[in-house]
Amino acid sequence: MTSFREELYRLKYWGTAAVMALLTAGCSVYTPTLIQAPMVYKRNQAEVAISYHFPTQFEVSGAYAPLKNILVTGNIAHHPDFNLITSGNNHYYGTEGDMGLGLYTTFGKSHWYAGVLGGYGFSASFIRFDSTRTQPADEYRSHHSYAYAQPYLAWHNNKGISIGAAARQTALHFSQLEFNNQPVTFPVATRFQTCLLFLELHGNDDIVSDDDIYGRFQIGYSFPQHQQPPVGELHSLPSSNVIIGISLVCPIH
């Protein structure tokens, strides 16, 4: 029969493990950003979004229409040092940024909005998992560029609500990929598919001319299109990720 102290220790152990599993979900050398799906309607319109990407990534993005039906976009994402949030010597931090160019159009009396974007960016990341009794610490370092192509479609009603979907194809090129200071020599996933749904809540029924800050919620899934290493081997190489994000969007007319 176990003592109360043992039960308390067991509860603490499994509770900590559960929290760590939740927080480290998506901790890989490639973590996709939230998908940009800007909805500007005419020349010289723009929008700026400040986003929180679960669990600990922050992003700032913008879009501008220099000409009718033309979009220019940019995005910066930063994942602060994971050790600032958890205890021990686990670290996870990274930064990435990209620029994009695209086209957009509206139809159905401007209730429907369709766009397509393509872009190029760079990313750097570092991960360190603390050692255990049976396993030394693991470290991963990555520098890579990436190119993406993305169509998206949205619909809005006359009550300030927009819903939409986007799909992104991303190709990675690693200039550095190391595990414990040694180059990774076997093939890893370099092509990813991301599918995402988003919901926007506006304070103004007339979304086309709305100048108020509004909210955006995104949920999606990113997955590699190539076979991954066996389970338990180099588990933080590019992997599948659940995407959950909230944004405050400021339109600029």
matplotlib code that plots the C-alpha trace (Angstrom):
import matplotlib.pyplot as plt

x = [0.0, 1.5, 1.9, 0.3, 3.7, 4.3, 0.8, 1.5, 4.8, 3.2, 0.5, 3.1, 5.2, 2.4, 1.0, 4.3, 4.6, 1.2, 2.0, 5.3, 3.7, 1.2, 3.7, 6.2, 3.6, 5.0, 8.6, 10.5, 13.1, 10.4, 7.3, 4.9, 3.6, 0.0, -1.3, -1.8, -5.2, -5.5, -8.8, -8.1, -10.6, -9.0, -5.8, -3.8, -5.7, -3.6, -3.9, -1.6, -2.1, -0.6, -0.9, -0.4, 0.4, -0.2, 1.7, 4.4, 5.0, 4.3, 3.8, 3.4, 2.2, 1.0, -0.5, -0.8, -2.5, -0.3, -2.5, -6.0, -6.0, -2.3, -1.1, 2.3, 2.7, 5.2, 5.4, 7.8, 7.5, 9.5, 9.4, 11.1, 13.4, 11.3, 13.2, 11.6, 8.3, 9.3, 11.7, 14.9, 17.3, 14.9, 15.3, 13.4, 13.6, 13.4, 12.8, 11.5, 10.3, 9.0, 7.8, 5.1, 3.3, -0.2, -3.5, -7.0, -10.5, -14.1, -17.3, -20.9, -21.5, -18.2, -19.5, -16.8, -13.1, -10.4, -6.7, -3.5, 0.0, 3.5, 6.5, 10.0, 11.5, 14.2, 14.2, 16.6, 15.8, 17.5, 16.1, 17.7, 16.1, 17.4, 19.3, 17.7, 19.1, 19.3, 19.7, 22.1, 20.8, 19.7, 20.4, 19.1, 20.2, 18.6, 18.9, 16.7, 15.0, 11.5, 9.2, 5.5, 2.3, -1.1, -4.7, -7.4, -11.2, -13.4, -17.1, -18.7, -22.3, -23.9, -23.5, -19.7, -18.7, -16.2, -15.3, -12.6, -10.2, -6.6, -4.1, -0.3, 2.4, 5.9, 9.3, 12.3, 16.0, 18.3, 21.6, 22.3, 20.7, 22.6, 21.9, 24.3, 26.7, 26.8, 25.2, 22.1, 23.0, 19.8, 16.9, 14.3, 11.0, 11.4, 7.8, 4.8, 1.1, -0.9, -4.7, -6.4, -9.8, -10.3, -13.1, -13.2, -15.4, -16.0, -17.6, -19.0, -21.5, -19.9, -16.7, -15.5, -15.2, -14.7, -11.9, -12.3, -9.8, -11.3, -10.4, -9.3, -9.2, -7.3, -7.1, -5.3, -2.8, 0.6, 2.1, 5.1, 4.7, 7.7, 8.4, 9.7, 12.5, 11.3, 9.5, 12.0, 14.8, 15.6, 12.0, 12.4, 13.2, 10.4, 7.2, 3.4, 2.0, -1.4, -1.9, -4.0, -3.8, -5.6, -5.0, -6.0, -6.2, -6.0, -7.3, -5.8, -7.9]
y = [0.0, 3.3, 6.2, 9.6, 11.1, 8.6, 9.3, 13.1, 12.6, 10.5, 13.1, 15.8, 13.7, 13.0, 16.5, 18.0, 15.5, 16.4, 20.1, 19.6, 17.4, 20.2, 23.0, 21.1, 20.1, 21.2, 21.7, 20.9, 22.6, 23.6, 25.3, 26.8, 30.3, 31.3, 31.6, 35.1, 35.5, 39.3, 40.8, 44.3, 45.5, 48.3, 50.1, 51.6, 49.6, 47.7, 45.7, 44.9, 41.9, 41.1, 37.4, 34.8, 31.4, 28.6, 27.6, 30.3, 32.0, 35.7, 37.1, 40.4, 40.4, 43.0, 43.3, 46.2, 46.6, 49.0, 48.4, 47.0, 43.2, 43.1, 42.2, 42.6, 40.8, 40.4, 38.3, 38.1, 35.3, 34.8, 31.9, 33.1, 30.9, 28.0, 27.9, 31.2, 29.3, 25.9, 24.8, 22.8, 23.2, 22.7, 25.4, 26.1, 29.3, 30.4, 33.3, 33.4, 36.0, 36.1, 38.4, 37.5, 38.7, 37.8, 38.5, 39.0, 39.4, 39.7, 38.4, 37.8, 41.5, 41.4, 38.7, 36.3, 37.0, 34.9, 35.3, 33.6, 34.3, 33.2, 34.1, 33.4, 33.5, 32.4, 30.7, 29.8, 27.6, 25.9, 23.1, 21.5, 18.8, 18.3, 15.1, 12.2, 9.3, 7.2, 9.7, 12.7, 16.0, 16.4, 19.5, 20.5, 23.5, 24.6, 27.4, 27.1, 29.1, 28.3, 29.1, 28.8, 29.0, 29.5, 30.0, 31.1, 31.7, 33.6, 34.6, 37.2, 38.1, 41.4, 40.8, 41.3, 37.7, 36.2, 32.6, 31.1, 28.4, 28.4, 25.8, 26.3, 24.3, 24.9, 23.8, 23.9, 24.2, 23.5, 25.4, 23.9, 21.0, 19.5, 17.0, 17.2, 19.3, 16.7, 17.2, 15.2, 13.0, 11.0, 12.5, 14.5, 16.0, 19.2, 19.7, 20.4, 20.9, 23.2, 23.3, 25.9, 27.4, 31.0, 33.0, 36.8, 38.9, 42.5, 45.2, 46.8, 45.1, 46.8, 44.8, 46.4, 49.9, 48.8, 50.8, 49.1, 46.6, 43.1, 39.6, 36.6, 33.0, 30.2, 26.5, 24.1, 21.3, 21.1, 17.8, 16.5, 14.9, 12.6, 9.7, 10.7, 9.0, 6.1, 7.0, 7.9, 8.8, 12.5, 13.3, 17.1, 17.0, 18.5, 17.0, 17.5, 20.5, 21.6, 25.3, 27.5, 31.2, 34.4, 37.8, 41.5, 43.0, 46.7, 47.7, 50.8, 52.6]
z = [0.0, -1.1, 1.3, 0.9, 0.2, -2.6, -4.1, -3.9, -5.6, -8.3, -8.9, -9.2, -11.6, -14.0, -13.7, -14.6, -17.5, -18.8, -18.7, -20.4, -23.1, -23.8, -23.8, -26.0, -28.6, -31.9, -30.5, -33.7, -35.8, -38.2, -36.7, -39.2, -38.6, -38.6, -42.2, -43.4, -45.1, -45.5, -46.6, -48.1, -50.8, -52.8, -53.6, -50.7, -48.1, -45.5, -42.3, -39.4, -37.2, -33.8, -33.0, -30.3, -31.7, -29.1, -27.0, -26.9, -30.2, -31.0, -34.5, -36.3, -39.9, -42.4, -45.8, -48.3, -51.7, -53.7, -56.7, -57.2, -56.9, -55.8, -52.3, -50.6, -47.3, -44.5, -41.3, -38.3, -35.7, -32.5, -30.1, -26.8, -24.8, -23.6, -20.4, -19.4, -19.1, -17.8, -15.1, -15.6, -18.5, -21.4, -24.0, -27.2, -29.1, -32.8, -35.1, -38.7, -41.2, -44.7, -47.5, -50.0, -53.1, -54.2, -56.0, -54.6, -55.9, -54.5, -56.0, -54.9, -54.0, -52.1, -49.8, -51.1, -51.0, -52.8, -52.7, -53.6, -52.1, -52.7, -50.6, -49.3, -45.8, -43.4, -40.0, -37.2, -34.2, -31.2, -29.0, -25.9, -23.9, -20.4, -19.6, -17.6, -15.6, -18.7, -21.5, -22.0, -23.1, -26.7, -28.8, -32.2, -34.3, -37.6, -40.1, -43.2, -45.9, -47.2, -50.0, -49.9, -52.1, -50.6, -51.9, -49.5, -49.6, -47.2, -46.9, -44.8, -43.9, -43.0, -39.3, -38.9, -39.2, -41.7, -42.1, -44.4, -45.2, -46.4, -47.6, -47.8, -49.5, -47.9, -49.2, -46.8, -47.6, -44.7, -44.7, -41.2, -39.4, -36.5, -33.7, -30.8, -32.9, -35.6, -39.1, -39.7, -42.7, -43.5, -45.5, -43.5, -44.5, -46.5, -47.9, -45.7, -46.2, -43.9, -43.8, -41.7, -40.9, -39.6, -38.1, -37.9, -35.6, -36.6, -34.6, -37.8, -40.1, -43.1, -43.3, -46.5, -45.0, -41.4, -39.6, -36.2, -34.8, -35.0, -33.8, -35.8, -34.6, -36.5, -36.1, -38.4, -38.9, -40.6, -41.6, -43.6, -47.0, -46.6, -44.2, -40.8, -38.7, -36.6, -33.4, -30.7, -33.1, -33.5, -32.4, -32.9, -36.6, -38.8, -37.6, -37.6, -35.8, -34.5, -35.3, -32.9, -33.0, -32.0, -33.6, -33.2, -36.7, -37.4, -40.9, -42.4, -45.1]

ax = plt.figure().add_subplot(projection="3d")
ax.plot(x, y, z, "-o")
ax.set_aspect("equal")
plt.show()
